[in-house]
Amino acid sequence: MASRRAPRPVSEAIRAAVEPIAPATPLAAVQSIWPEAVGEAIAAQSTPVSERDGVVTVACRSATWAQELDLLAAQTLEKVAARLPEGVSVEGLRFRADNDLE
């Protein structure tokens, strides 16, 4: 008799469905690993919104968050770079306030 597999988390199913169709850009790669790399608390206050010449711009809910994350930019970049897929690189992170961030 075959063993029954346990249900898998919905997040795994969604990731498996989205990965093949996700754009292969540094921004898309950073967006997909952002919560895992920075933690849920920081991810709730910030989101990567654009990329140019290897620098990813991250919108933050307030100037205070942007300043705090700017101070942690080197450590955050290390965490992000460690989780990026092979062949994708990011040269830097730029943080800006965006009061309209939802």
C-alpha positions in Angstrom: 0.0 0.0 0.0 1.4 3.4 -0.9 2.0 5.9 1.8 -0.2 8.9 1.8 1.5 12.3 1.5 0.8 15.0 3.9 -0.8 18.2 2.6 1.7 20.9 1.6 1.5 24.5 2.6 -0.4 26.8 0.2 2.7 29.0 0.0 4.7 26.1 -1.6 1.9 25.4 -4.1 1.8 29.1 -5.1 5.5 29.3 -5.4 5.7 26.3 -7.6 3.0 27.8 -9.8 4.5 31.2 -10.0 8.2 30.5 -10.4 8.1 29.3 -14.0 6.2 32.4 -15.2 7.9 35.0 -13.0 10.0 37.6 -14.9 13.8 36.8 -14.7 14.9 40.2 -13.5 16.8 41.3 -10.4 13.8 43.2 -9.1 11.5 40.1 -9.4 14.1 38.0 -7.7 14.5 40.5 -4.8 10.7 40.8 -4.5 10.3 37.1 -4.2 12.8 36.7 -1.4 12.3 40.0 0.4 10.1 38.8 3.4 12.4 35.8 3.9 15.6 37.9 3.7 14.5 40.8 5.9 11.9 39.3 8.1 8.1 39.8 8.3 8.3 43.0 10.4 10.5 44.9 8.0 8.8 43.4 4.9 5.5 44.8 6.3 7.0 48.3 6.3 8.9 48.1 3.0 8.8 46.7 -0.5 11.2 46.6 -3.4 9.7 48.7 -6.2 12.3 49.3 -8.9 15.8 48.4 -10.1 18.3 50.3 -12.2 21.9 49.3 -12.9 21.9 46.7 -10.2 20.6 49.0 -7.5 17.2 48.1 -6.1 15.0 50.9 -4.7 12.9 49.9 -1.7 9.8 52.0 -0.8 9.3 52.4 2.9 6.1 53.5 4.8 7.9 56.5 6.3 11.1 58.5 6.3 12.0 57.0 9.6 11.8 53.5 8.2 13.8 54.6 5.1 16.5 56.1 7.3 16.7 53.0 9.6 16.9 50.6 6.7 19.5 52.8 5.0 21.7 52.4 8.1 21.3 48.7 7.8 21.8 48.6 4.0 25.1 46.7 4.1 23.7 43.9 6.3 20.4 43.8 4.4 22.2 43.5 1.0 24.2 40.6 2.4 21.0 38.8 3.5 19.4 39.5 0.1 22.4 38.4 -1.9 22.7 35.2 0.0 19.1 34.2 -1.0 19.2 35.3 -4.7 19.2 32.6 -7.3 22.4 31.8 -9.0 23.2 34.2 -11.8 21.2 37.1 -10.3 23.1 39.8 -8.5 22.2 43.1 -6.9 24.9 45.8 -6.4 23.1 47.9 -3.8 19.9 48.9 -2.1 18.3 52.4 -2.0 15.6 53.3 0.5 13.0 56.0 0.1 9.9 57.1 1.9 6.6 56.4 0.2 3.6 57.4 2.4 1.2 55.8 -0.1 2.7 52.3 0.4 0.0 49.8 1.3 
